[in-house]
Amino acid sequence: MMHRKCFLSIVLATGFLTGCGNTNTPLDADTRSRIDSIANLQISLAQKSQDSLCKVAQTTTLPHLIDSLKKERLREIQEQLKTLPK
């Protein structure tokens, strides 16, 4: 069964690769326009996703990070205060 799947995958991949024609042929204006539209849409979606992730991180992760840094700095200050002569 596995050999049949591998064979089918190879046949399909070969068909796709050979069915595309000459790779040196320039794309026509309509094809370039469609590619640009699809790429712009994907970029827009990725930007929206990243913006959402950043907003979530600002409200969840950032406060914890700041709190941890404050605690660490306060611990360092306490250690330094212990070494001061009385």
Stockholm file with secondary structure:
# STOCKHOLM 1.0

chainA/1-86         MMHRKCFLSIVLATGFLTGCGNTNTPLDADTRSRIDSIANLQISLAQKSQDSLCKVAQTTTLPHLIDSLKKERLREIQEQLKTLPK
#=GR chainA/1-86 SS CHHHHHHHHHHHHHHHHHHTCCTTSCCCHHHHHHHHHHHHHHHHHHHHHHHHHHHHHHHHHHHHHHHHHHHHHHHHHHHHHHTSCC
#=GC SS_cons        CHHHHHHHHHHHHHHHHHHTCCTTSCCCHHHHHHHHHHHHHHHHHHHHHHHHHHHHHHHHHHHHHHHHHHHHHHHHHHHHHHTSCC
//
